[in-house]
Amino acid sequence: MKRRDVERFAFGIVLLATGCAKYFYTPPAALPSYITKLAVRPFSNHTQQYGLEDKLTLAVQSEFNRDGRYQITAEEQADGVVIGEITKYILEPLSYDSNHVPTEYKLTIPVTVSFLDKVKKETMWTEPNMIGELRYFVASSGFAGSLTEDDARQTIFDELARDIRTRVFQGTGTVAGAYSKNLDKTNPVSSSAPVSGIDNNPPAVPPQQPSAPSPPQQPY
């Protein structure tokens, strides 16, 4: 092989290696290097909806285990701890059928999350009012993609678990923070009033004749 051909071949290898390198770029870690084990403290629940804290805690633990970057362990053995609380539970009827029975709801579950550096014994950050929200048609509506209230809750918990993992690993600005809307509205059912998990027992009928059900929408 001629010298010029060898130089061209070597130059091509360098270009190939340079071009591929970008796919292996790893962004800076949001956690200090001395944090190697994480724990998720059981969430506290400030609503009257029983058992929400257990399901959200399990969803967050499962999300971190699925990610696999850090060992998830008991709090006594961890270097960093995820701490959270469920602050409200708001269920809003959005549309009704001809019998004034709600067919579509919006469920909003705000949580506050913080991260404790156990090595330095200080709170690294706090994310107030991280929002999990979902519009859905009730199972009795007959619309495609309809959900029970329990299914809607679990969908929100899975979404919140992903947001919390992202916030821990990628740092500030990676998820929505403080919720600017007023969560204590007149119509929604919040933490001050329990909500039945049965779809056939909807909130009270509004005083005026409701409009026809809105066309089916894809829940988000």
C-alpha positions as CSV (number, residue, x, y, z in Angstrom):
1,M,0.0,0.0,0.0
2,K,1.3,3.4,-1.0
3,R,2.1,6.0,1.8
4,R,-0.6,8.3,0.5
5,D,-3.2,5.5,0.7
6,V,-2.1,4.7,4.2
7,E,-2.4,8.3,5.3
8,R,-5.9,8.5,3.8
9,F,-6.9,5.3,5.5
10,A,-5.6,6.6,8.9
11,F,-7.4,9.9,8.4
12,G,-10.6,8.1,7.6
13,I,-10.3,6.0,10.9
14,V,-9.8,9.3,12.8
15,L,-12.9,10.8,11.3
16,L,-15.0,7.7,11.9
17,A,-13.9,7.6,15.6
18,T,-14.6,11.3,16.0
19,G,-18.0,11.0,14.4
20,C,-19.0,8.1,16.7
21,A,-17.7,9.7,19.8
22,K,-20.7,12.0,20.2
23,Y,-23.0,9.1,20.7
24,F,-21.2,8.2,23.9
25,Y,-21.3,11.6,25.5
26,T,-22.5,11.5,29.1
27,P,-23.8,14.8,30.6
28,P,-22.4,15.8,34.0
29,A,-24.0,14.0,36.9
30,A,-26.4,16.1,39.1
31,L,-25.3,14.1,42.2
32,P,-21.9,14.3,43.9
33,S,-19.5,11.4,43.3
34,Y,-19.6,10.3,46.9
35,I,-23.3,9.5,46.6
36,T,-23.5,5.9,45.4
37,K,-26.6,4.5,47.2
38,L,-30.1,6.0,47.1
39,A,-33.2,5.4,49.2
40,V,-36.8,6.5,48.7
41,R,-38.4,7.4,52.0
42,P,-42.1,6.5,52.1
43,F,-44.2,9.4,50.9
44,S,-46.4,11.2,53.4
45,N,-50.0,11.8,52.4
46,H,-51.9,15.0,53.3
47,T,-55.1,14.1,51.5
48,Q,-58.0,12.0,52.7
49,Q,-57.4,9.4,49.9
50,Y,-56.2,6.3,51.7
51,G,-53.2,4.4,50.3
52,L,-52.0,7.0,47.8
53,E,-48.6,7.2,49.6
54,D,-47.9,3.5,49.3
55,K,-48.6,3.3,45.6
56,L,-46.5,6.4,44.8
57,T,-43.6,5.3,46.9
58,L,-43.6,1.9,45.1
59,A,-43.8,3.6,41.7
60,V,-40.8,5.8,42.5
61,Q,-38.7,2.9,43.9
62,S,-39.5,0.8,40.8
63,E,-38.5,3.6,38.5
64,F,-35.1,4.0,40.2
65,N,-34.6,0.2,40.2
66,R,-35.5,0.1,36.5
67,D,-33.0,2.9,35.7
68,G,-30.2,0.9,37.4
69,R,-27.6,3.7,37.7
70,Y,-27.6,3.7,41.5
71,Q,-28.2,1.0,44.1
72,I,-31.5,1.4,45.9
73,T,-31.2,0.5,49.5
74,A,-32.6,1.1,53.0
75,E,-32.4,4.7,54.2
76,E,-29.9,3.7,57.0
77,Q,-27.4,2.5,54.3
78,A,-28.0,5.2,51.7
79,D,-25.9,8.3,50.8
80,G,-28.9,10.2,49.4
81,V,-32.6,10.1,50.1
82,V,-35.6,11.1,48.0
83,I,-38.3,12.6,50.3
84,G,-41.8,13.5,49.1
85,E,-45.3,14.3,50.2
86,I,-48.6,14.3,48.4
87,T,-50.2,17.6,49.1
88,K,-53.6,17.6,47.3
89,Y,-56.0,15.4,45.3
90,I,-58.2,17.2,42.9
91,L,-60.9,15.5,40.7
92,E,-62.8,17.8,38.3
93,P,-65.7,16.6,36.1
94,L,-65.3,17.9,32.6
95,S,-68.3,16.5,30.6
96,Y,-71.6,14.7,31.3
97,D,-74.0,12.3,29.6
98,S,-77.7,12.9,29.0
99,N,-78.4,11.8,32.6
100,H,-76.1,14.4,34.1
101,V,-73.6,11.7,35.0
102,P,-69.9,12.8,34.5
103,T,-68.2,10.9,31.7
104,E,-64.9,12.7,31.7
105,Y,-62.6,13.9,34.6
106,K,-59.4,15.7,35.1
107,L,-57.3,14.3,38.0
108,T,-54.5,16.4,39.5
109,I,-52.1,15.2,42.1
110,P,-49.4,17.8,43.2
111,V,-46.5,16.5,45.2
112,T,-43.5,18.2,46.9
113,V,-40.1,16.4,46.5
114,S,-36.7,17.1,48.1
115,F,-33.4,15.3,48.1
116,L,-31.4,14.8,51.3
117,D,-27.6,14.5,51.1
118,K,-27.0,12.2,54.1
119,V,-23.2,12.5,53.9
120,K,-23.3,16.3,54.4
121,K,-26.6,16.1,56.3
122,E,-28.2,18.8,54.3
123,T,-31.1,19.1,51.8
124,M,-29.7,19.6,48.3
125,W,-32.9,20.8,46.7
126,T,-36.6,21.0,47.1
127,E,-39.1,20.9,44.2
128,P,-42.5,22.3,45.4
129,N,-45.7,21.3,43.7
130,M,-44.5,18.9,41.1
131,I,-47.7,18.1,39.2
132,G,-49.1,14.9,38.0
133,E,-52.2,15.4,35.8
134,L,-54.5,13.4,33.6
135,R,-57.8,13.8,31.7
136,Y,-59.6,10.6,31.2
137,F,-63.0,9.1,30.4
138,V,-64.6,7.0,33.1
139,A,-65.0,3.2,32.5
140,S,-68.8,3.5,32.4
141,S,-68.7,6.1,29.5
142,G,-68.0,3.5,26.8
143,F,-65.4,5.7,25.2
144,A,-62.2,4.1,23.8
145,G,-59.3,4.4,26.2
146,S,-61.5,4.9,29.3
147,L,-60.1,4.3,32.7
148,T,-61.2,3.7,36.3
149,E,-60.1,6.2,38.9
150,D,-57.5,3.8,40.2
151,D,-56.1,3.3,36.7
152,A,-55.9,7.1,36.3
153,R,-54.1,7.4,39.7
154,Q,-51.5,4.8,38.7
155,T,-50.9,6.5,35.4
156,I,-50.1,9.7,37.2
157,F,-47.9,8.0,39.8
158,D,-45.8,6.4,37.0
159,E,-45.5,9.8,35.4
160,L,-44.5,11.4,38.6
161,A,-41.9,8.7,39.3
162,R,-40.3,9.4,35.9
163,D,-40.2,13.1,36.7
164,I,-38.7,12.5,40.1
165,R,-36.0,10.3,38.6
166,T,-35.2,12.9,36.0
167,R,-35.0,15.7,38.6
168,V,-32.6,13.6,40.7
169,F,-30.3,12.6,37.9
170,Q,-30.3,15.6,35.6
171,G,-30.7,18.5,38.0
172,T,-32.8,21.6,38.2
173,G,-34.9,22.8,35.2
174,T,-35.6,19.3,34.0
175,V,-39.2,19.0,35.2
176,A,-42.0,21.5,35.9
177,G,-41.8,23.1,39.3
178,A,-44.1,25.3,41.2
179,Y,-47.7,25.1,40.1
180,S,-48.9,28.6,39.3
181,K,-52.7,27.9,39.2
182,N,-54.9,28.1,42.2
183,L,-55.4,24.5,43.3
184,D,-58.2,25.4,45.8
185,K,-60.9,25.9,43.2
186,T,-64.6,25.8,43.9
187,N,-65.6,22.8,41.7
188,P,-62.7,20.4,42.1
189,V,-62.7,17.9,44.9
190,S,-59.4,18.4,46.9
191,S,-57.8,16.9,49.9
192,S,-60.4,18.5,52.2
193,A,-63.2,16.2,50.9
194,P,-62.8,12.5,50.2
195,V,-63.6,11.2,46.7
196,S,-65.2,7.9,46.0
197,G,-63.3,5.5,43.9
198,I,-66.5,4.2,42.3
199,D,-67.3,5.8,38.9
200,N,-71.0,5.3,39.4
201,N,-71.0,7.7,42.4
202,P,-70.1,11.0,40.7
203,P,-70.0,14.5,42.2
204,A,-73.2,16.5,42.6
205,V,-75.1,17.5,39.5
206,P,-74.4,21.1,38.5
207,P,-77.4,23.6,39.0
208,Q,-77.7,24.3,35.3
209,Q,-78.4,21.9,32.4
210,P,-74.9,20.7,31.2
211,S,-73.9,20.7,27.6
212,A,-73.6,17.6,25.6
213,P,-70.5,15.4,26.2
214,S,-67.4,16.7,24.6
215,P,-66.0,14.5,21.7
216,P,-63.7,11.7,22.8
217,Q,-60.1,12.9,23.3
218,Q,-57.0,10.9,23.8
219,P,-56.2,11.0,27.6
220,Y,-52.8,12.6,28.4
